[in-house]
Amino acid sequence: MEIEEILKRLEEQGKKLEEIHQSVEKMRKFFLWTLIITAVVIILPLIGLLFVIPQFLDIYTSGNLSLPL
């Protein structure tokens, strides 16, 4: 009877390990998408600013600002 009990416990542990594995995979995918979204929201605008700021400074310092009175 002990062998049957041990086999039953091993089977239960196998099921629990599979559930843990599925949970960890869901968390890994969640963190991956969080990283991707963070890059899109923060990093890409910063890269865009590298191109916009020099153009703005060139226009601002050129003195060709025509302001309506």
C-alpha atoms as one frame of an Amber mdcrd trajectory, in Angstrom:
protein
   0.000   0.000   0.000   2.874   2.368   0.594   3.952   2.148  -3.020   0.453
   3.088  -4.170   0.458   6.056  -1.793   3.862   7.171  -3.044   2.726   6.896
  -6.672  -0.392   8.892  -5.866   1.699  11.652  -4.256   4.073  11.700  -7.214
   1.130  12.089  -9.578  -0.264  14.965  -7.484   3.144  16.640  -7.449   3.374
  16.280 -11.221   0.000  18.001 -11.621   1.038  20.816  -9.285   4.335  21.268
 -11.146   2.431  21.562 -14.428   0.167  24.232 -12.910   3.227  26.130 -11.633
   4.841  25.902 -15.058   1.742  27.334 -16.738   1.593  30.153 -14.196   5.264
  31.020 -14.687   4.822  31.070 -18.477   1.904  33.500 -18.133   4.024  35.756
 -15.911   6.931  35.600 -18.378   4.682  36.669 -21.243   3.211  39.451 -19.102
   6.678  40.818 -18.264   7.748  40.563 -21.897   4.758  42.607 -23.083   5.306
  45.098 -20.248   8.880  45.581 -21.472   7.748  46.012 -25.085   5.046  48.540
 -24.164   7.495  50.470 -21.971   9.945  50.666 -24.857   7.257  51.929 -27.219
   5.898  54.520 -24.776   9.206  55.844 -23.390  12.169  54.941 -25.593  10.687
  55.690 -29.039   9.547  59.233 -28.118  13.026  59.942 -26.738  14.548  58.824
 -30.031  12.072  61.043 -31.863  13.108  64.009 -29.734  16.692  63.541 -30.893
  15.506  64.557 -34.369  12.964  67.213 -33.391  15.019  69.244 -30.896  17.828
  70.185 -33.339  15.262  71.334 -35.922  13.438  73.381 -33.285  16.678  74.985
 -32.088  17.665  75.796 -35.671  14.350  77.550 -36.304  14.416  79.279 -32.918
  17.956  80.619 -33.271  17.710  81.625 -36.939  15.690  84.752 -36.112  13.191
  84.092 -38.876  10.296  83.951 -36.525   7.456  85.954 -37.975   4.971  86.545
 -35.230   1.590  88.030 -36.138   0.905  91.307 -34.376
